[in-house]
Amino acid sequence: MNTLFILSIQPGLLLLSGLIIIAILAWILWPQKGGLARFSRMKARSQRELLEDSLKYMFDCEYRKAPCDMHSIAGNLDISVDRASLLLEHLFSKELITLDDQAVSLSDTGRSYALRVIRVHRIWERYFADETSIDQADWHNEACRIEHNVTMEDTEKLAAQMGHPVFDPHGDPIPTAEGTLPEPTGVTLNHLKEGQLGRVTHMEDEPKSIYEQLVVLGLYPGMQIYITDVAENKISFVADGDECSLTPLFAAHITVELVSAKEPVVSKNELLSSLQVGEEAEVVAISPNCRGQQRRRLMDMGIVPGSLVSAVIKSASGDPVGYRVLGTTVGIRSREADLIFINRKK
Amino acid sequence: MDKTTHHNREEILTAANTARWELGLDFHDTVIESIYSDASQIARKTVKLKGDKEAYATDITIDKIVTSRWLGFPLMFLLLALVFWLTIAGANYPSGLLSSVLIDYLHPLLKQAATFIHMPWWMSGILIDGAYMAAAWVIAVMLPPMAIFFPLFTLLEDLGYLPRVAFNMDNLFRKAGAHGKQALTMSMGFGCNAAGVVAARVIDSPRERLIAIITNNFSLCNGRWPTQILIATIFIGSMASPQLAGVVSAGAVVGIAVLGIFFSLVVSWGLSKTVLRGEASAFTLELPPYRPPRIWQTLYTSLIDRTIFVLWRAIIFAVPAGIVIWLVANVHIGDLSLAEYFINWSDPFALFFGLNGVILLAYIIAIPANEIVIPTILMLTVLSSKMAGVGGGSGVMFELDSTADIAGVLQTGGWTLLTGLNLMLFSLLHNPCSTTIYTIYKETKSLKWTMVSTFLPIVLGFVICFFTTQLWQFFGW
């Protein structure tokens, strides 16, 4: 009967130990900040991860026609130069790279290996953007984590499910399974002149700190940009009607394709959420920040550019508002209505 | 020949890829846009409208009332209360009738028949006292309320009112990271959790649907209401003066149900912020036009698709459980039955949480249906405290007609006010019944989420009971 001793412990003491156990469990299991999450992040990168990351980096240099040597590799992978030299030796022995004095370049085998990794990475990024609710700033890191652990077959299945996407959510082309990739086009935003009109095709997702700030500013691939002023340390532009300015350093992270035909959108579009009950408007666009299932649902309901919507009822608690579109009433939350641009009927 | 076709194919694919790269990012949107504009052009040419505006005008008038700021919620509570009241009041008589036929009349008759054909005692025990009894009990308590609740609920759905409830409640559920339609699956869960889990199909967003499925168990289902009412009457109502006893115990039961809603929202919020954070989520809510309900079709579908479907699943699980219940009470090792061994062994552990071994064993072996928990508890209490002359013998579940008699049995079994309170909490916060667990697996096709739905509430139940008990003892109530 020695199990009964537990009943003779003071209730206060038991209460306290119960609270302590809960606190310890919370400390270990808390998402992102907990011990377990920290531990799994701290785990050293395996040899395979290092190898694949370095190939990816070298390919990136080649694609952007930037020089690449041992020091820049060490810097990019955040490892010591000694470790980087060991890594290069390993890559060389596997005939993945060729060495020419200081310059490092990919061999054909190395290039196709790198393209495979990039394909996996970008397909998963596309998947995270369209089919999950993972934060925009975390797509890249999640894809970096996953690209070394999935098989090519699983990724191809995923690509087939999504209808073989050709662009990742940052606007980068996804290499084909055979390893072809189009030539880079467009110029970075800091090279544009006053009065020029362009469309964002790519936002560099590394380093994360800069990318996060660009996301916070509401910039995204597909957005129309009209340059209003170029100064020494500031580039001002109108992005989908919003005034915006960036330092050249930040602007260099955005690639733009020049557009000539369209009229620049200078005035800001109104949002569907601003429509009062009884008013009618025409849908102009759905923001690209509304992605995946949500976007498809809205389009299925008839929210497409050119269709007429009118706000008809407000829910008792105020938030979803019922909109009449194509003869049906659809409840849309204000969070999503903020992503739909409208043009009020005069 | 083959080689050239293969080569051609490669060439075409490459060309297609290059073209897609040149088309850019908005290509899909442009396609959808052009489909819509083509469709509307065709419609304009071919479809003639006649009096459409009028029909819609009535809808909008009704909508303005049921979603109005001041009338929306009172109307909703009134309608739901009416549905519950009709269910409880209407199920009383048929339940009593079924129970007197199946349990009081047919059971002794079957036993006599078994004796007549010289069936061995253990076989009649397993088949009649175990399997038959459990199935009969499940039918008697489950069938009438479900046969009333589901058609009523389906009628409201058919009428077009339920989407408006979801529309009104969405604000609250959005803050909990859930979908407004969870208000509907929750209400459905008050009838039966298995049906509530199936009803979560109406939620088209994957994350919100999983949340609705996992938290459905926090809706106090129709099998748990009688337990709550009985225990509240015995332990909580008796503390108040006789005039107030009814009100106080009813208040306690409603309090538990509200606590369930509270847990449902808190757990939804927690899930959406942690394990389900990355799941896809999308919100749109269609508000279909009102239409006169198709009464016969509603009756048919709700009786066949929901009532019979759920009942059949419950019976399938109840039969083996009935056998297990009979066996644990009748298989002896030495002087004691298996049940007594387990009760004695688990008592210290259970007392730690303010429960007892009988309750733990009852919740394990009565997993197929919450309806048979109280009869099992009564049988096990009589068995383990060696009471004579109460009930139908070891392994035979029973219920007593008077609440005072049940109170007597439980008090002899060592129950206190704290045990009663903890049972009420544990009845709210424990694993779903096996029918619901199986349904969750069928709906999610995932062992992981089935396990989460099963063990999350039970862990929560133990934690809540532990703190209730320790606080109770700390303050020396």
Contacts between the chains, C-beta under 8 A, distances in Angstrom:
chain1	res1	chain2	res2	distance
A	3	B	348	4.6
A	3	B	349	7.2
A	4	B	348	5.1
A	6	B	348	6.6
A	6	B	352	6.1
A	7	B	348	6.3
A	7	B	351	6.0
A	7	B	352	6.7
A	11	B	469	7.9
A	11	B	470	4.7
A	11	B	471	7.8
A	11	B	472	8.0
A	11	B	473	3.8
A	11	B	474	4.3
A	12	B	474	5.3
A	14	B	470	5.0
A	15	B	467	7.2
A	15	B	470	4.5
A	15	B	471	6.8
A	15	B	474	5.9
A	18	B	463	7.9
A	18	B	466	5.9
A	18	B	467	6.5
A	18	B	470	6.6
A	22	B	463	7.5
A	31	B	273	7.5
A	31	B	274	4.9
A	31	B	277	7.3
A	128	B	278	7.9
A	131	B	280	5.3
A	132	B	278	4.8
A	132	B	279	6.6
A	132	B	280	5.3
A	133	B	207	6.5
A	133	B	277	6.7
A	133	B	278	5.8
A	133	B	279	6.2
A	133	B	280	5.9
A	133	B	281	5.0
A	134	B	277	7.7
A	134	B	278	4.8
A	166	B	17	6.5
A	166	B	20	4.5
A	166	B	21	5.6
A	167	B	21	7.7
A	167	B	24	7.9
A	167	B	25	5.7
A	171	B	25	6.4
A	173	B	21	5.4
A	176	B	14	7.6
A	176	B	17	5.5
A	178	B	10	8.0
A	178	B	14	7.8
A	180	B	14	6.8
A	180	B	17	7.2
A	182	B	18	6.8
A	182	B	21	4.8
A	201	B	24	7.6
A	201	B	25	7.6
A	221	B	25	5.8
A	222	B	24	8.0
A	222	B	25	4.8
A	222	B	26	5.9
A	286	B	29	7.6
A	288	B	25	7.6
A	292	B	280	6.4
A	292	B	282	7.4
A	293	B	205	7.0
A	293	B	206	8.0
A	293	B	280	5.3
A	293	B	281	7.6
A	293	B	282	4.0
A	294	B	281	7.6
A	294	B	282	4.0
A	294	B	283	7.2
A	296	B	282	7.8
A	297	B	204	7.5
A	297	B	282	4.9
A	297	B	283	7.9
A	297	B	284	4.8
A	298	B	284	6.5
A	299	B	29	7.7
A	299	B	32	5.2
A	301	B	284	5.8
A	301	B	286	7.6
A	302	B	36	7.1
A	304	B	29	7.9
A	304	B	32	6.0
A	304	B	33	5.2
A	304	B	36	4.8
A	305	B	33	5.6
A	306	B	33	6.9
A	306	B	36	7.3
A	306	B	37	6.3
A	307	B	36	6.8
A	307	B	40	8.0
A	312	B	60	6.1
A	312	B	63	7.5
A	313	B	60	7.1
A	313	B	63	4.9
A	313	B	64	6.4
A	313	B	67	5.3
A	313	B	287	7.8
A	314	B	67	6.9
A	315	B	67	5.5
A	315	B	72	7.7
A	315	B	167	4.9
A	315	B	168	5.2
A	315	B	170	6.3
A	315	B	171	6.7
A	316	B	67	5.3
A	316	B	68	6.5
A	316	B	69	5.7
A	316	B	72	3.0
A	316	B	73	5.8
A	316	B	168	4.2
A	317	B	168	6.2
A	317	B	169	7.4
A	317	B	170	7.2
A	317	B	171	3.5
A	317	B	172	6.7
A	318	B	69	7.9
A	318	B	171	6.5
A	319	B	170	6.2
A	319	B	171	4.2
A	319	B	174	6.6
A	320	B	167	5.9
A	320	B	170	4.9
A	320	B	171	7.5
A	320	B	180	7.0
A	320	B	283	7.9
A	320	B	285	6.2
A	322	B	63	7.1
A	322	B	67	7.7
A	322	B	167	6.9
A	322	B	287	5.5
A	327	B	52	7.7
A	328	B	286	6.5
A	328	B	287	7.8
A	328	B	288	7.7
A	329	B	59	7.9
A	329	B	63	7.7
A	329	B	286	7.3
A	329	B	287	4.1
A	330	B	284	5.6
A	330	B	285	6.9
A	330	B	286	5.9
A	330	B	287	7.1
A	331	B	167	5.1
A	331	B	170	7.1
A	331	B	180	7.7
A	331	B	284	6.9
A	331	B	285	3.5
A	331	B	286	7.5
A	331	B	287	6.0
A	332	B	283	7.6
A	332	B	284	6.2
A	332	B	285	7.8
A	333	B	170	7.1
A	333	B	174	6.4
A	333	B	283	5.4
A	336	B	283	6.3
A	336	B	284	7.7
